[in-house]
């Protein structure tokens, strides 16, 4: 039982280390995706006119 709890604790600590990095990466990706989507939408609107 003790071993399982230490493993969980270790995993939680690992997550706490990894999550901020993933968060930054995800923010960067989402900004990029939103930007490209906006450009596509604007391009389609221009073509429509």
Rosetta blueprint (number, residue, H / E / L):
1 X L
2 X H
3 X H
4 X H
5 X H
6 X H
7 X H
8 X H
9 X H
10 X H
11 X H
12 X H
13 X H
14 X H
15 X H
16 X H
17 X H
18 X H
19 X H
20 X H
21 X H
22 X H
23 X H
24 X H
25 X H
26 X H
27 X H
28 X H
29 X H
30 X H
31 X H
32 X H
33 X H
34 X H
35 X H
36 X H
37 X H
38 X H
39 X H
40 X H
41 X H
42 X H
43 X H
44 X H
45 X H
46 X H
47 X H
48 X H
49 X L
